[in-house]
Amino acid sequence: MQASPALVTIVEDDEEILRLVADLLSREGFEVETAENGADLDAVLARARPDLIILDLMLPGEDGLSICRRLRAHGGNVPILMLTAKADEIDRVVGLELGADDYLTKPFNPRELLARVRAILRRSRGGTGETEINRRYAFAGFVINLDARTLAMEDGTTVPLTSAEFDLLACFVQRPRRVLSREQLLDWTRGREADPFDRTIDMTISRLRKKIETAAPGVNLITTVRNNGYLFVANVKHLAQ
């Protein structure tokens, strides 16, 4: 059975860029919804759940950062690719802190946009190419299902994670008690197109730590190894089917 095409919602007030991105994605077989502001996006979300939101930072009225914050505050875990101006480094960092999964600076190469979109969708849909039937693991009172892409407490309480947060945790769970460099984590979660000097990994780890601490106060699973990277200190057990 052929999988249905991914639905991508583009939130952009520049008509030329909106049309360019919409036409590009449509030609590549994606379903596309467009919105020019936060209110338009809310109308789209009321009738459909997109697989990815491409969100411009500078929008009239409610800006992209506020929209991202609002979506994450209400538990939304739809992947978000944020478009930013090249000079807006601080806003990019804030966007990542608020829960954006990736960012792309304007002006951008259409092929790079396509690569980012496909990489995010591949990760969020669990497209790892692995054939293992059961990938459920337990650690420190949590249970993660790599195929269903869910994290829960042992009592069944769900811990909501963004796509980027889940990808990062999955890397740690599959490589516990081993120091992983930022470059390795970038490669495994975002692919080789990632900029090794960006702060995506640091911001995502910060968010992930906060969510784990909120779900299980006092639990510190990810430690920083100075000048080397990060270490997932929990003992991880593979759960039988």
Backbone bond lengths (Angstrom), bond angles and torsions (degrees), N, CA, C in turn:
res aa  C-N    CA-C-N  psi(-1)  N-CA   C-N-CA  omega(-1)  CA-C   N-CA-C  phi
1 M - - - 1.470 - - 1.526 109.42 -
2 Q 1.328 117.06 128.68 1.447 121.18 -176.83 1.518 110.45 -77.49
3 A 1.320 116.73 134.23 1.459 120.78 -179.80 1.522 109.69 -68.89
4 S 1.336 115.46 145.98 1.456 119.92 178.41 1.523 109.39 -70.21
5 P 1.328 117.28 149.29 1.467 119.29 -179.86 1.522 111.03 -65.28
6 A 1.316 115.89 147.99 1.457 120.77 -179.93 1.520 109.84 -70.29
7 L 1.333 115.49 143.37 1.453 121.80 177.12 1.523 108.82 -98.47
8 V 1.324 116.64 120.96 1.459 122.87 179.86 1.519 108.91 -114.84
9 T 1.330 116.26 127.17 1.464 121.09 176.04 1.525 109.02 -103.66
10 I 1.320 116.58 125.73 1.468 122.61 -179.34 1.520 108.61 -105.23
11 V 1.325 116.48 123.81 1.468 121.22 178.37 1.524 107.10 -112.97
12 E 1.319 116.14 104.93 1.464 121.60 -172.31 1.531 108.58 -155.39
13 D 1.342 118.06 129.71 1.460 120.66 -178.11 1.524 113.21 -92.44
14 D 1.331 117.11 -11.56 1.466 120.66 176.02 1.532 107.49 -82.51
15 E 1.340 115.68 111.64 1.460 120.12 -173.72 1.527 112.47 -59.94
16 E 1.325 117.16 -38.20 1.467 120.23 -178.05 1.529 110.89 -65.95
17 I 1.336 116.48 -46.29 1.462 119.94 178.82 1.523 110.43 -66.23
18 L 1.319 116.47 -40.89 1.469 120.62 179.62 1.521 110.75 -59.28
19 R 1.323 116.26 -46.66 1.464 120.40 -180.00 1.520 111.21 -66.07
20 L 1.346 116.84 -40.99 1.462 120.64 -179.56 1.534 111.07 -61.24
21 V 1.330 116.37 -48.01 1.467 120.05 -177.67 1.524 110.87 -69.05
22 A 1.327 116.65 -41.14 1.462 120.10 179.79 1.524 111.00 -62.50
23 D 1.333 117.23 -45.36 1.470 120.63 179.59 1.529 110.84 -64.25
24 L 1.329 116.32 -41.57 1.466 120.65 179.85 1.524 110.88 -59.64
25 L 1.323 116.62 -49.93 1.464 120.35 -177.63 1.526 111.69 -67.81
26 S 1.332 116.30 -37.16 1.468 119.44 178.40 1.524 111.05 -63.00
27 R 1.334 116.19 -42.58 1.473 119.91 178.65 1.521 111.68 -62.83
28 E 1.336 116.41 -29.16 1.459 120.56 -179.26 1.530 112.82 -87.35
29 G 1.320 117.39 6.35 1.461 120.91 172.96 1.514 115.86 94.70
30 F 1.330 117.77 7.87 1.459 120.12 177.62 1.529 110.56 -85.81
31 E 1.332 115.86 150.85 1.457 119.80 166.57 1.519 107.21 -82.76
32 V 1.310 116.74 141.26 1.458 120.23 -173.62 1.523 111.01 -129.80
33 E 1.316 116.16 133.41 1.466 123.54 167.87 1.524 106.67 -118.39
34 T 1.317 116.95 145.29 1.461 119.88 -179.67 1.527 110.40 -122.24
35 A 1.332 113.97 151.81 1.468 121.23 177.65 1.519 107.46 -148.77
36 E 1.324 116.63 145.41 1.459 120.38 -178.97 1.524 112.61 -103.37
37 N 1.332 117.58 -8.82 1.464 120.76 -178.80 1.528 109.40 -162.32
38 G 1.326 116.39 -179.37 1.453 120.90 -177.45 1.512 113.75 -62.99
39 A 1.336 117.10 -38.16 1.462 120.19 179.54 1.527 111.17 -64.50
40 D 1.335 116.24 -41.58 1.470 119.88 176.70 1.526 110.60 -61.85
41 L 1.336 116.48 -41.26 1.464 119.85 179.03 1.521 110.72 -62.39
42 D 1.324 117.49 -42.89 1.460 120.49 178.42 1.522 111.18 -58.55
43 A 1.331 116.64 -38.48 1.461 120.56 178.32 1.526 110.97 -64.87
44 V 1.338 116.27 -39.25 1.467 120.01 177.61 1.530 109.89 -65.19
45 L 1.331 116.88 -45.42 1.460 120.88 -177.20 1.528 111.98 -66.50
46 A 1.320 117.22 -23.76 1.460 120.69 179.30 1.524 112.01 -70.38
47 R 1.337 116.50 -22.33 1.465 119.00 -177.41 1.525 113.89 -114.91
48 A 1.338 117.72 -12.38 1.466 119.63 -177.55 1.526 109.77 -154.99
49 R 1.331 115.46 154.64 1.466 120.81 174.62 1.518 108.11 -109.57
50 P 1.329 117.26 105.39 1.472 119.08 -179.46 1.517 111.81 -68.51
51 D 1.324 115.89 156.72 1.458 121.33 174.62 1.523 111.22 -84.11
52 L 1.326 116.16 -18.44 1.467 121.56 -179.87 1.523 108.86 -158.93
53 I 1.339 115.50 141.30 1.464 121.35 173.10 1.522 108.14 -114.39
54 I 1.332 116.59 124.19 1.463 121.79 171.15 1.519 105.92 -96.59
55 L 1.323 116.84 113.39 1.466 121.94 -167.35 1.527 110.99 -119.55
56 D 1.326 116.08 117.12 1.464 120.40 176.49 1.523 109.48 -72.97
57 L 1.309 115.89 143.19 1.462 120.31 -179.18 1.524 111.98 -72.33
58 M 1.335 116.55 -45.86 1.459 121.37 -176.04 1.526 109.64 -95.40
59 L 1.328 115.49 106.09 1.457 121.79 179.95 1.530 109.00 -129.76
60 P 1.324 117.43 152.85 1.471 119.06 176.04 1.526 110.33 -69.34
61 G 1.329 116.72 143.27 1.453 119.67 -179.08 1.520 110.55 75.46
62 E 1.302 117.05 -118.47 1.468 122.28 178.71 1.525 109.42 -74.71
63 D 1.335 116.96 118.74 1.464 119.21 -176.98 1.529 111.48 -80.86
64 G 1.336 115.11 175.05 1.458 119.87 -175.30 1.513 113.67 -62.63
65 L 1.323 117.33 -36.74 1.465 120.28 178.59 1.521 110.94 -63.03
66 S 1.330 116.73 -43.70 1.464 120.47 179.60 1.531 111.27 -64.99
67 I 1.337 115.73 -39.51 1.475 119.13 178.28 1.518 110.31 -64.24
68 C 1.334 116.85 -45.18 1.458 121.22 179.18 1.529 110.18 -59.80
69 R 1.326 116.41 -46.35 1.467 120.95 179.33 1.531 110.88 -59.41
70 R 1.321 116.49 -43.53 1.459 120.71 -178.52 1.526 111.80 -66.06
71 L 1.321 116.76 -42.96 1.462 119.70 179.76 1.517 111.53 -62.69
72 R 1.337 117.04 -43.90 1.456 120.07 -179.00 1.531 111.55 -71.21
73 A 1.331 117.40 -34.28 1.469 120.64 179.69 1.515 111.69 -64.55
74 H 1.323 116.48 -27.62 1.464 120.69 178.98 1.530 112.17 -94.11
75 G 1.315 116.32 15.11 1.460 120.36 175.21 1.511 115.19 82.99
76 G 1.313 117.77 7.93 1.458 119.40 -179.94 1.514 111.53 -70.85
77 N 1.332 116.90 131.29 1.461 120.51 -179.13 1.526 112.63 -118.10
78 V 1.346 117.14 18.45 1.460 120.26 175.98 1.529 108.64 -62.89
79 P 1.322 118.39 130.12 1.473 119.93 178.98 1.523 111.73 -56.84
80 I 1.328 115.85 140.98 1.456 121.68 -179.48 1.527 109.70 -124.79
81 L 1.336 115.87 123.96 1.460 122.66 172.09 1.517 106.62 -104.90
82 M 1.326 116.88 115.27 1.456 120.63 -175.32 1.520 110.77 -95.81
83 L 1.332 116.06 133.86 1.461 122.28 175.84 1.523 108.30 -99.00
84 T 1.329 116.77 127.82 1.455 120.93 -177.31 1.523 110.85 -133.90
85 A 1.342 115.42 156.89 1.456 120.10 171.84 1.519 108.74 -73.50
86 K 1.323 116.69 151.70 1.459 120.27 -173.25 1.523 112.74 -60.58
87 A 1.337 117.68 -28.94 1.465 120.56 -175.99 1.525 112.95 -83.81
88 D 1.324 118.18 -7.83 1.461 120.98 -172.74 1.521 112.58 -89.12
89 E 1.348 117.57 52.83 1.464 119.60 -177.38 1.518 111.95 -61.23
90 I 1.329 117.75 -42.59 1.460 120.70 -179.07 1.519 110.45 -62.17
91 D 1.332 116.99 -42.72 1.461 119.91 179.20 1.521 111.63 -66.38
92 R 1.326 117.46 -34.00 1.467 119.46 176.44 1.521 110.33 -63.20
93 V 1.325 116.26 -43.38 1.463 120.21 178.87 1.528 110.35 -62.35
94 V 1.331 116.37 -44.37 1.458 120.23 178.51 1.526 110.23 -61.57
95 G 1.331 116.26 -41.04 1.465 119.92 178.00 1.510 112.50 -59.14
96 L 1.313 116.54 -42.77 1.458 120.27 177.81 1.525 110.74 -65.95
97 E 1.324 116.79 -39.30 1.457 119.95 177.97 1.521 111.75 -63.44
98 L 1.331 116.51 -33.03 1.458 120.68 -178.47 1.522 112.74 -79.08
99 G 1.337 116.94 -14.24 1.458 118.66 175.97 1.504 116.20 122.94
100 A 1.339 118.47 7.37 1.465 119.31 173.53 1.529 109.03 -64.01
101 D 1.341 116.69 143.39 1.458 120.51 -176.69 1.522 112.60 -86.10
102 D 1.315 116.93 -26.76 1.460 120.60 -179.22 1.518 107.22 -163.72
103 Y 1.324 116.57 169.27 1.450 120.32 176.64 1.521 109.29 -142.04
104 L 1.320 114.82 158.06 1.456 121.66 177.78 1.515 107.18 -141.22
105 T 1.340 116.50 131.64 1.449 120.09 -177.12 1.525 111.26 -90.08
106 K 1.333 114.92 145.34 1.459 121.83 175.30 1.531 109.28 -89.97
107 P 1.337 117.35 145.41 1.466 126.68 -6.86 1.525 110.77 -74.79
108 F 1.309 117.18 148.73 1.456 120.85 -176.77 1.529 110.88 -120.71
109 N 1.320 114.71 155.56 1.459 121.51 175.17 1.535 108.31 -80.13
110 P 1.331 119.68 127.92 1.463 121.35 -179.46 1.526 113.08 -53.98
111 R 1.333 117.23 -35.67 1.468 119.51 179.51 1.524 111.36 -67.50
112 E 1.343 116.28 -34.18 1.456 118.83 176.93 1.525 110.43 -68.95
113 L 1.325 117.07 -40.05 1.461 120.17 176.17 1.522 110.47 -58.22
114 L 1.326 116.29 -46.76 1.466 119.99 179.12 1.522 111.11 -60.36
115 A 1.334 117.01 -41.93 1.461 120.88 -179.69 1.528 110.73 -62.86
116 R 1.328 116.84 -42.57 1.465 120.72 179.07 1.528 110.76 -64.67
117 V 1.324 116.27 -44.83 1.466 120.77 179.79 1.523 110.69 -59.72
118 R 1.322 116.45 -48.24 1.466 119.87 -177.94 1.526 111.66 -65.76
119 A 1.337 116.78 -38.66 1.461 119.59 179.71 1.524 111.11 -64.80
120 I 1.325 117.38 -43.46 1.466 120.55 179.05 1.520 110.58 -63.77
121 L 1.326 117.13 -45.21 1.466 120.19 -179.19 1.521 111.63 -66.23
122 R 1.326 116.77 -37.99 1.462 120.01 178.23 1.521 110.65 -61.22
123 R 1.332 116.33 -43.07 1.466 119.77 179.39 1.524 111.53 -69.58
124 S 1.327 116.34 -44.57 1.468 119.12 -175.07 1.523 112.08 -69.27
125 R 1.327 116.57 -25.88 1.467 120.27 177.97 1.531 112.20 -92.42
126 G 1.317 115.57 4.88 1.456 119.51 176.52 1.500 114.26 75.88
127 G 1.333 117.37 25.18 1.463 120.60 -177.30 1.505 112.00 -79.73
128 T 1.321 118.66 78.23 1.449 121.71 -178.52 1.511 113.49 -95.50
129 G 1.346 115.74 -17.74 1.453 118.80 -177.32 1.524 112.98 79.13
130 E 1.340 118.23 3.72 1.450 120.92 179.29 1.515 109.62 -85.61
131 T 1.330 116.40 154.40 1.454 120.73 -175.96 1.513 112.83 -110.53
132 E 1.308 118.68 1.49 1.443 120.53 -179.29 1.518 109.48 -62.96
133 I 1.339 117.46 133.04 1.462 121.73 -173.58 1.519 111.48 -74.37
134 N 1.308 117.42 -46.60 1.450 120.66 -175.05 1.519 110.38 -116.63
135 R 1.325 115.38 116.93 1.458 119.44 179.13 1.530 108.94 -126.22
136 R 1.305 115.03 65.43 1.462 122.01 176.34 1.525 108.31 -113.34
137 Y 1.321 115.47 133.36 1.461 120.52 -176.72 1.525 109.51 -133.89
138 A 1.332 114.69 148.87 1.463 121.36 177.68 1.524 108.98 -116.67
139 F 1.338 115.59 141.83 1.462 120.54 177.02 1.528 108.33 -160.60
140 A 1.299 117.32 132.41 1.476 124.28 170.37 1.524 113.82 48.50
141 G 1.331 117.07 38.73 1.458 120.41 179.02 1.517 114.67 87.62
142 F 1.332 117.56 3.74 1.467 122.61 179.49 1.525 109.72 -112.45
143 V 1.338 115.18 157.25 1.461 122.17 171.70 1.525 107.44 -130.64
144 I 1.332 116.36 124.70 1.461 120.96 178.39 1.523 109.43 -114.76
145 N 1.323 116.05 134.82 1.460 122.51 176.75 1.529 106.92 -113.26
146 L 1.324 116.13 107.44 1.461 120.24 -174.76 1.522 112.78 -70.46
147 D 1.340 117.09 -24.80 1.456 119.80 -179.80 1.525 111.77 -83.24
148 A 1.323 116.35 -42.81 1.467 119.63 177.07 1.520 111.84 -80.97
149 R 1.360 115.58 -11.55 1.465 122.01 179.69 1.532 110.71 58.28
150 T 1.326 114.67 52.95 1.456 120.76 178.70 1.522 110.05 -129.42
151 L 1.326 115.63 147.87 1.460 122.56 171.90 1.513 107.11 -125.41
152 A 1.327 116.51 132.63 1.459 120.82 -178.66 1.517 109.98 -143.55
153 M 1.330 115.53 158.97 1.450 120.73 170.09 1.531 107.87 -76.11
154 E 1.317 116.53 164.64 1.468 119.31 -178.55 1.522 112.27 -63.56
155 D 1.368 117.41 -21.71 1.464 119.88 177.28 1.522 112.33 -84.09
156 G 1.343 116.82 2.15 1.455 121.18 177.29 1.518 114.93 97.62
157 T 1.322 118.34 -6.38 1.463 120.97 179.06 1.528 110.19 -66.33
158 T 1.313 116.42 124.14 1.459 121.44 -177.76 1.528 111.16 -76.68
159 V 1.326 115.54 139.04 1.465 121.80 174.29 1.523 106.97 -108.28
160 P 1.343 118.64 108.43 1.472 120.09 -176.56 1.522 111.78 -71.21
161 L 1.323 115.79 129.07 1.464 122.03 177.51 1.517 109.61 -127.59
162 T 1.324 115.86 147.15 1.460 119.04 171.43 1.527 108.31 -74.11
163 S 1.336 115.38 169.00 1.459 119.89 178.78 1.522 111.25 -58.15
164 A 1.338 116.93 -44.68 1.468 120.39 -178.53 1.519 111.49 -65.84
165 E 1.329 117.26 -40.04 1.472 120.60 178.74 1.524 110.99 -64.15
166 F 1.327 115.99 -42.22 1.467 119.09 179.83 1.520 110.91 -65.06
167 D 1.326 117.23 -43.53 1.465 120.66 179.52 1.523 111.13 -57.90
168 L 1.316 115.84 -42.23 1.455 120.54 -178.89 1.526 110.79 -66.96
169 L 1.329 117.00 -45.69 1.458 120.07 178.68 1.525 110.87 -61.99
170 A 1.328 116.99 -38.48 1.464 120.48 178.31 1.528 111.18 -60.52
171 C 1.330 116.65 -39.15 1.470 120.31 176.67 1.519 110.85 -60.30
172 F 1.320 116.24 -45.57 1.463 120.08 -178.71 1.525 111.49 -66.19
173 V 1.335 116.72 -44.08 1.462 120.70 -176.74 1.526 111.04 -61.85
174 Q 1.323 116.79 -35.72 1.460 120.25 -179.18 1.529 112.81 -82.50
175 R 1.350 116.00 -7.43 1.476 120.32 179.20 1.526 109.85 -138.89
176 P 1.331 117.64 57.45 1.468 120.01 -175.55 1.522 112.57 -70.68
177 R 1.350 114.55 154.33 1.454 122.51 174.30 1.533 111.54 55.59
178 R 1.324 113.72 39.81 1.463 120.89 179.77 1.529 107.68 -142.42
179 V 1.315 117.56 130.68 1.461 120.91 -179.77 1.528 109.38 -70.78
180 L 1.340 115.44 125.27 1.456 121.28 179.86 1.523 108.71 -116.26
181 S 1.308 116.93 128.52 1.456 120.71 -179.13 1.529 110.35 -76.90
182 R 1.346 115.40 161.85 1.449 119.72 177.17 1.534 110.02 -61.45
183 E 1.340 116.81 -38.20 1.466 120.51 -179.12 1.525 110.88 -63.31
184 Q 1.346 117.08 -41.34 1.462 120.03 177.62 1.526 110.99 -63.29
185 L 1.314 116.41 -44.79 1.460 120.31 -178.46 1.523 111.37 -65.12
186 L 1.330 117.40 -39.35 1.457 120.84 175.96 1.523 111.18 -62.07
187 D 1.318 115.88 -44.20 1.461 120.84 -178.81 1.521 110.89 -62.79
188 W 1.341 116.38 -45.17 1.465 120.53 -176.65 1.524 112.92 -72.66
189 T 1.331 118.06 -29.45 1.461 119.41 -175.54 1.520 113.95 -100.02
190 R 1.332 117.74 -29.11 1.456 119.40 -175.49 1.515 113.43 -122.38
191 G 1.315 118.36 -8.13 1.452 120.32 178.96 1.510 112.39 87.98
192 R 1.298 115.92 173.43 1.465 121.05 -173.40 1.524 113.51 -74.35
193 E 1.350 116.83 -6.53 1.465 117.37 176.20 1.516 111.40 -78.89
194 A 1.318 118.73 -7.36 1.457 121.73 -176.69 1.528 111.28 -69.08
195 D 1.316 115.19 145.77 1.455 122.05 176.39 1.524 108.55 -82.36
196 P 1.342 119.08 117.41 1.464 120.74 -176.62 1.523 113.62 -64.74
197 F 1.318 117.64 -11.82 1.457 120.28 -178.33 1.531 112.88 -100.12
198 D 1.350 117.88 -0.75 1.461 117.25 -179.96 1.536 109.80 -78.94
199 R 1.316 115.54 171.61 1.461 121.00 -173.10 1.523 112.51 -106.72
200 T 1.336 117.03 18.60 1.456 120.53 -176.86 1.519 112.00 -56.98
201 I 1.316 117.49 -49.09 1.455 120.97 -176.67 1.529 111.05 -61.94
202 D 1.330 116.86 -45.42 1.459 119.95 -178.98 1.526 111.64 -60.80
203 M 1.326 116.74 -44.14 1.457 120.96 -179.73 1.522 111.23 -65.97
204 T 1.330 116.41 -41.58 1.462 119.84 -178.67 1.526 110.61 -67.29
205 I 1.324 117.55 -40.53 1.462 120.79 177.16 1.527 110.45 -62.40
206 S 1.321 117.09 -40.69 1.464 120.37 178.25 1.522 110.83 -60.12
207 R 1.334 117.43 -44.95 1.465 120.84 178.75 1.516 111.11 -65.60
208 L 1.329 116.55 -41.50 1.460 120.71 -178.99 1.528 110.88 -63.90
209 R 1.320 116.94 -42.55 1.463 120.62 177.49 1.528 111.16 -58.58
210 K 1.333 116.73 -44.12 1.463 120.79 -178.81 1.526 111.41 -63.04
211 K 1.329 116.77 -40.28 1.463 119.26 -178.81 1.525 111.23 -69.71
212 I 1.323 117.21 -38.80 1.461 120.35 177.14 1.524 110.11 -65.46
213 E 1.339 116.47 -42.19 1.466 120.95 179.53 1.527 110.80 -64.84
214 T 1.338 116.91 -37.24 1.469 120.24 178.28 1.522 110.83 -66.23
215 A 1.334 116.33 -41.33 1.467 120.24 -179.36 1.529 112.23 -73.58
216 A 1.324 116.19 -35.09 1.469 120.94 -177.66 1.525 108.51 -138.49
217 P 1.349 117.79 82.28 1.468 121.26 -176.86 1.524 112.22 -53.61
218 G 1.324 115.14 135.47 1.454 120.81 178.60 1.511 114.91 90.31
219 V 1.346 116.57 -8.47 1.465 120.23 -179.27 1.523 109.16 -88.74
220 N 1.316 117.05 122.06 1.465 123.09 177.70 1.525 108.27 -118.95
221 L 1.320 115.90 102.11 1.462 120.40 -173.45 1.521 113.36 -98.17
222 I 1.337 117.45 -24.59 1.464 120.96 -175.75 1.521 108.77 -117.08
223 T 1.307 116.43 115.93 1.455 120.33 179.40 1.526 110.06 -109.92
224 T 1.327 114.53 150.41 1.456 120.58 178.08 1.521 110.01 -90.31
225 V 1.309 116.32 127.94 1.463 121.85 176.24 1.519 106.61 -104.49
226 R 1.299 116.55 106.56 1.457 121.46 -170.31 1.530 112.30 -54.51
227 N 1.320 115.23 131.22 1.468 124.16 178.50 1.524 113.73 67.15
228 N 1.336 117.21 7.07 1.472 119.82 -179.05 1.522 113.80 -126.78
229 G 1.316 118.30 -37.01 1.452 119.30 -178.84 1.510 112.28 143.13
230 Y 1.328 115.51 -135.82 1.459 121.27 -174.79 1.523 110.59 -132.59
231 L 1.341 114.88 151.78 1.465 121.31 -178.05 1.518 109.29 -129.81
232 F 1.330 116.60 127.56 1.462 122.83 174.60 1.526 107.17 -91.21
233 V 1.335 116.85 109.55 1.462 120.86 -167.00 1.525 114.23 -88.57
234 A 1.326 118.50 -8.85 1.466 120.78 -175.03 1.523 111.70 -73.15
235 N 1.326 115.22 151.66 1.453 121.40 169.00 1.537 107.71 -81.41
236 V 1.306 117.16 126.99 1.464 122.63 -175.08 1.524 109.31 -110.11
237 K 1.327 115.48 131.08 1.467 121.02 -179.69 1.521 109.72 -119.34
238 H 1.322 116.27 128.43 1.465 120.57 175.06 1.512 109.35 -74.98
239 L 1.334 116.79 130.81 1.469 121.30 -178.16 1.516 110.12 -93.99
240 A 1.314 115.76 132.15 1.467 120.90 177.79 1.511 110.21 -67.60
241 Q 1.319 115.77 155.60 1.475 121.77 -179.74 1.518 110.39 -59.54
